[in-house]
Each structure stands twice: as C-alpha cells, then as structure tokens.
Amino acid sequence: YSLPNGNHNRSGFFSIYLYCSQHCSSNIMQELIEPSQLQRFILRQYRWLQSMIFAIEEINKNPNLLPNITLGYGIYDTCFLISTALEGSMWLITGQEELIPNYRCTSHTPLVAIIGDATSGASIPMARLLGLYHYPQISYYAAADILSDKFQFPSFFRTITTTEIQSLSIARLLLHFGWTWIGILVEDTDFGEISMQSLKEELAKTNVCISFSEIVPTIYSPTKINHIADVIKKSSANVIVNICFDAYIVPLMEEVSNQNITGKTWLASVSSSTSRDLFKNHRARTLTGAIGLALPKSNIPGLRHFLLNLHPFTSQYNMYLETFWEEVFYCKWANNDTYHTMITNEIGNNIKLCTGKENLNELNISFFDVSESRTTYSVYNAVYAAAHALHELYTCKPGQGPFGNGTCANIHYFEPWQLLHYIKNVHFVNKLSEEIYFDKKGNSLPMFDLINWHLNTDGNLEYVDVGRIDFRLPPGKELIINNTALMWNGGHKEVPRSVCSESCPPGYRKAARPGEQICCFDCIQCSEGEISNQTDSSDCLQCPDDHWSNARRDKCIPKLIEFLSYKETLGVILASISIVSSLLPAAILYTFLKYHETPVVKANNCELSYLLLFALMLCSLCCLIFIGRPVAVTCALRQTAFGIVFALSVSCVLAKTIIVVIAFNATKPNSSLKKWVGHKLSNTIVSMGTLLQVIICIIWLTSSPPFPQQNMKSEPGKIIIECNEGSPVAFWCMLGYMGLLATVSFIVAFLARNLPDSFNEAKFITFSMLVFVTVWLSFIPAYLSTRGKYMVAVEIFAILTSSAGLLICLFFPKCYIILLRPDINTREYLMGKGSQQ
C-alpha cells in the first residue's frame, strides 16, 4: 500500500501473486494460506498495476484535468483470493485496519473510486459490498454478466465488455469455422459458472453441441487436473473453449503438454488469450494455432519509457519493485528473506545477487512491449474515467449542479453517491482519440480483437491480429476476419474439423442417433421422389408430382413420359406384326374367294368362314389403336373395338361348331334338326353373340367411358400416359363375356370332335378354342402384373396370339389342301375319306 501526499486517493485492486502453484498440496484451503506461501509473481498483472500508477502520475501533470488537485493511490494485492479482496475493500471503506462495518474513522472522504478487481470471482462480492455504500467501482477485466444488473450492483462499472457479448462472440466464431462439436473449460469461480451458463444459452440458439464441460480448480489438484486431461484426450471434439483466468489454466495446460495431447484447437476467452505465462514455448506443440478473443489493443504514449525507468532505488511509493527486479534479472537481493519457488526452479543453486546496476533496457521481454496493450489499456481508461468524473464534480458551477436546488458537491468532502452520479454520465475522448463512456448497465463498447498464436521460425510462440468482432456494426457484418492469416495446430492452413458426425451431402438427410446429441447423426439417402439440395438437411423435400428425384437425390427432374409409341422399337415391332397378321387372313380370304367353287371352301358354311376371316383381319388391325399416345377417342375405341371384333370372331366359331353338330345329327332318320340346317341359324348365332357384346360396350361407354390419364404412382420416375378403363366392372364383363363364348365353343367342339366325315371341323375348332382360352387365361395375370407400355404390349400380344391361333388351327389345313394338294380337293375324295373314318 502506498499513498503520496495529495488531496484524494483512489485504490487499485490487483492480483500480483498466485498463492498456490502446481507444487502445492491440493488440500490447502484458500483461507488458510499464509502470505509466506506466495508462490508465483505474475509480470502481466504487475504491468497492469504500473499502468494505473502511470495514469495517475500523468493526470497529476495535466493542467487541464483536475487542476490544483493531486491524486493519490492505494494498491492492494488480492492474490486471487476473494477473502483478501473483501478485506481490502473494508480497509478502504473504514479507513483503518480494524474492520468495523458501517463506520468510517475519517471526517472526509479519502476514497474516490476503486479500480478492480481483475477477476469476476472477486469483483462480484466486492461490488455487493461497495454497492451498499455507493462507492464507485471500475473493473478493467471482470466480465461476468451478472455485474450488469444495476439493482444488485448499482455502483459497478467496467472498461471491457460482458460475458454475454463474449459468449455471443465465441458462438459466432464457432459458426464461422463450422465447429459444431466442442469442449468447454471454465474456472471454479462464480465467473466460471456464469460464463458456462451464458455460453450454453448462446449455443442453444445454434447447431453447436457440447462434447464435455469441465470445471478447472482454482487450487491445484493433481486428481482433477489428470481427470480433465484424460477427458480432453479421449474426446472426439477437436475444439476446446477455454474460459479460465490464465493463472488457473496453466497447470492443466502443463499436464496436457506433458501427455503430448496435440491436434486440438484452443479457443481462448479474454481471460487468457494474450497470456505469455500460458503460451510458453515448451507448450508450442499443444497451443500453436490457438485463437482467442482479446480486448482492443492500443499503444499508450509514454508508458514504455515509464516502465523502463522503474528502479527499486529511485521509484517511490511503488510496491513489489524489488520482487519485480528479482523476477526479470533472476537475482536475489541480499537482504530479501523471501525466496520464490519459480526462481529456485529456474536457476537452482546458481543464485546471483541483485546490485541495482542491472539495466532494464537490455531486457527483451513482453513486459516492456506496450505496442499492443490490451488489459493495460483497459486499466488506463478506468483510471481516466474516474478522473474525468471527478473533474466534472470539481468544475460544477453552483446553482447548475445535479443535486437538490442545483447544488454541487464539495471536492474535499463529497459523498460516494455524488461521484457515482458523474461516473454514470462520464463521456470523454482519451489521448488516443477514442471515446470512452459507459452504457446504462455500466459496460464499455461491445467489441473484441481476434488473435491467433503462431509458431515463429525461431521456435517462439507469438500472437498476431487476424480480425475483429464489433457488435456496433450491422447484424451479419460483426465478424471481420482475415482467413489467410490464420495458422492452425501443426502449422496447417486448412481450417480444422470439429464435428461429431461429418456433414451429410446433398441427397442425404440427418437421422439423429438415439440417446445422443443432435450433432451426432447418421446420413440416410433420401427416398425415391425426395431430394435434399443442401448440406446437412434435416428433412428431404418431396418432388412435385410431375418430377422425380435423380440418382443422387439432390435435384428434381421431370419424369419420363411413357406410352407405347410408334417411334420406339417395341411399338414398331408390334405395329409391323399387327399389319402382317392382318394381311394373312386377307390373303386366305382372297384364296377362299378365288377357290370358292372347290369342295373344301364350300364345306361347312363358307359364308361363316369369310366373316371369320374378315373378323380376324380386324382383330389384328385393332392392335394399332393401342399404339401411340392415348387420347379420348383411342381410349374409347381400343377396348370396345377389340371386344366387339373378338366377340364376332368367337361367335362365328361357335356358329360353325353348332352347325357341324346339327348337320351330322340331321342326317339321322326322322331327325327334327333338319329345319335348323341353313344360314338362318348361323346368322342368328353370330348376330346374337356379337349384339350382346355391343350392348355391354354401349352401356360401358355411356355410363363410365375410358379416358386418358397421367399415372404418376405406378412406376417411380415415370408419368405413364394410359387409358383409365373408367369402369373396371364393365371392362371385366366385356372380357368375361368373350371368355364365356370361347368356353361354350370349346365345350361344343370338344363334344363333336369324334363326329365322322372329312368336313368335320370340330377337331380344329377344339384346338383353336384351346389355344384361345389358354392365351387369355395367361393374359389375365400377366396384364395385372405389368404397368405402362408393357401392359399394353401384353394385351396386343394376347390379341395377336389368339387371332393367330384361330387362323392357324381353322384355315391352314384348308389352305394346305387348296394350294398344295389340289388333287384331293374333290367331293369324291373328301367323301370317301370321310366315310372311311
């Protein structure tokens, strides 16, 4: 503690010593550690202390700021202990070493403001205490969100941004680099707990998942440190977010380095991102490529000169200068009984004595590098904020003051709450032309620098600025980063991957694994007719009805339009066969007409043969209606024409069969069947058989006619242009009636197969009907099991096959006699042959 002569005093709280290093026993409680057990002197925090002294001395020399007022200071080393921070706060409030709450031993206010503490863990209880008395507290490093609550902490301010903004910044970085599988380390303090909760809430708004979250002890514990190192080693997360003060995380990083755990990317918060104690060269394999948030940097004019002029013999009112000297020169003052563990470890028994003649200018250490002051700059601004507030109080004009009846506060006897009013409204431009002010919650500007730790060619770890996050910019433009300047662990330039499951490419969707976080999933290809055209799609999109998914399931393409066309091979073949098949009965008809006087043609009702040949010719030609794009006319005609023509053909066969039976039975004496022999009966059978089919088709066409439709369901990826039969009942009635005629013809012919005479066609009719019935019985399952153009092809094949069966069985034997055996085409020969049978 040091206090020069002056009118007013402000106090700074700094943690210069860390009580327990990794060599301490893990069961020692913080409250029981004696000052003699101090273990490690931290140069980084000591520079913060010096920046406060520098700022105060600079203010005292400034004639335009607080003229004729000299500021003093008191410095308290909290040693990272909450109890010590509270004890120091009570000393300042009461003005004496004996702590008596609600009592102040001095008649005036010696305390202007408290600058500190660094850690949120100590600042929170300090702020609760100081808020009761309305003493302004300005922290340069405490970022916990809870401190923004003006109801709980009415007198707390800070020159850095909050944990909420830090958590939002971390989330933006994770999303920017595509890291969705991370680990989190926080310190075992209130700040650590608050930071953990804040980050989890922010990550819950994104697709980032947490592989593990561990609490780093503030007092060294080998068991806990080994456990955390083991978790890090086993985790598949390659990115670890570190929200720990550097003094707490160093033991863990030492263990991680000792276990040679590499390949991890460390994302450091403001608490440790620029710490030289953490980023030591012997941890380069572990920490190279670390990226971190850092307070905005600045080069404070005159600070380097001030630091280089520190000396234990010439500097007054400056604590720890002798310890600082021992630390940077690795020496020991002859009259110093305190021996530091760090020095012992580094120089062993080769201890040299400090003389005071050592030259700080010869040292090349980061302590004197003020070109990138960050926390140091935050301390500097905190001191100036208090000074400007005090200046406003000092220059208040009576009658224009902010208090009752326009009164002003007395600079020598003001109350803490009076200065608090001015600190809330402080707004000034510092020597570096930057605006400094506090928002309604007592926070500073929401912005961070982004730094990246590189391994230089000389083997040293150095950080470089790679961007900035500034939440004053429009949404979506807050992150400014130079990706080409980044270097990752192992010296790689490619951004490392940290995902639980690799991204699902387009054409696949994510399927969550039962019992695991949403970041852990399997990739399942979209079903037919569905696509996903983005990476990591949660669902597949259904293609429109007239489109289908391609093979990769990443694009909807128009469905193939299918019908039996004249332009395709199958259509050409069937059309050709149909035409040829129609020419055969036409040729046979021509032959029969040419030889109509021969006995073979005259036998068994030649008119029925002519009509049957004509019907068979139409049967083959009606196949052409089935080929081509279906339209309303062809759909209405194809089945009805086919049904009527075939009914005519089968009726002719039935008439021929009945005529054969009647003719042979009419030759018997006293037969009553003689009157039925003739053209009248055959014409009646043909007419009635065909008429019934015509009636069925008329009813079908009038009630529910066939119509063309686009069938998009039967075959994936195709639009089948087909004829909807309209009424399936009518369709099957038409086929059933045709089958009935064929069955009756078959039965009658089968019964008459053994009748005598060479003119008996019963055998041939039997075979023809057997072929006919077999074809159509086979047609039914084949027709029902096919779709699209092949269904049409099956029906055409059945028509052609059954027509060919009738033609071959009934007319080829006669054509053989007419054309090849005219010698036996005589009545005598045929009658003689018949009588022999």
Number of C-alpha atoms within 10 A of each C-alpha: 12 13 17 14 10 14 15 20 20 21 25 25 23 22 24 22 20 20 24 24 22 17 12 15 13 16 9 13 10 16 10 7 13 9 10 10 16 18 20 19 22 17 18 18 19 20 21 25 24 20 26 25 23 18 20 21 14 14 21 20 14 12 10 10 18 21 14 13 17 17 20 22 24 19 22 24 19 23 21 24 19 22 16 17 25 20 16 20 22 23 18 22 23 17 18 14 11 10 17 14 10 10 12 17 10 11 7 11 18 20 22 25 30 28 25 29 28 25 25 26 24 24 29 22 18 25 29 18 18 25 20 13 15 22 24 28 29 30 28 26 24 27 29 24 20 18 26 21 13 15 10 15 24 24 28 31 30 29 28 29 23 24 25 21 22 26 22 19 26 22 22 19 20 22 15 11 13 16 22 25 26 25 22 22 22 23 24 17 19 18 26 21 15 20 26 21 14 20 22 18 14 18 21 13 9 14 15 23 21 18 22 17 17 18 19 25 20 22 22 23 21 18 9 16 22 15 14 20 19 15 16 24 18 9 16 17 23 23 26 23 21 24 28 29 25 23 23 24 22 21 23 22 20 19 18 22 18 12 14 13 18 17 18 25 24 26 26 25 24 28 23 24 28 25 16 19 14 20 24 15 17 14 18 21 18 25 30 29 28 25 28 27 26 24 27 19 18 16 16 19 12 11 22 16 12 14 19 15 14 17 19 16 9 9 11 13 15 19 18 13 17 17 18 18 21 20 18 13 15 18 18 22 17 10 7 10 8 12 16 18 16 15 19 13 9 11 12 10 9 10 13 14 14 16 11 12 7 12 11 17 11 8 13 9 10 12 17 18 13 21 14 16 21 22 27 28 22 25 30 26 25 26 27 22 27 23 24 19 22 24 20 17 24 19 14 18 14 12 12 11 15 17 12 8 10 12 14 20 19 12 18 13 11 17 18 18 15 19 24 24 17 20 28 21 15 20 15 15 11 13 10 10 8 10 11 17 21 19 13 13 18 24 22 18 20 17 24 24 21 26 25 25 27 24 21 11 7 6 11 16 20 17 22 14 19 19 19 21 26 19 18 11 11 8 9 8 11 16 20 13 18 11 13 9 13 23 21 23 24 16 13 11 14 12 15 17 17 21 21 23 15 14 17 21 19 20 27 28 27 24 16 15 12 9 7 9 15 16 21 19 19 16 19 14 20 22 15 15 21 23 28 27 18 15 14 17 20 15 14 23 21 17 18 14 14 17 21 25 26 18 11 15 23 21 20 22 16 17 19 14 14 16 22 25 17 16 10 10 11 16 20 15 12 21 22 13 18 23 17 15 22 25 16 17 25 18 13 19 21 14 15 23 14 11 15 15 10 16 19 24 22 16 16 18 16 16 15 20 22 20 16 26 28 19 23 30 26 22 28 28 21 25 26 19 19 28 24 16 17 22 15 13 12 21 23 22 18 19 23 24 19 23 24 24 24 26 29 29 31 29 28 28 30 27 24 27 30 20 20 24 21 19 18 17 15 17 12 11 7 8 11 12 15 15 10 14 16 13 13 9 15 24 16 13 19 22 16 14 23 23 15 15 23 20 13 18 24 13 13 23 18 8 12 13 20 26 17 19 17 15 20 18 11 12 11 14 22 20 24 22 21 25 24 17 21 18 15 13 11 19 18 12 16 25 19 12 17 24 18 15 21 24 18 16 27 26 16 19 27 19 15 21 19 12 18 14 16 17 17 22 21 26 20 19 25 24 19 26 28 20 20 24 19 13 18 20 13 11 18 14 10 16 17 10 10 14 17 19 20 16 19 20 21 18 19 25 18 22 24 23 18 25 26 22 19 25 20 17 19 23 18 13 12 18 18 11 14 20 12 11 11 13 10 15 18 13 14 11 14 18 15 13 15 15 11 10 11
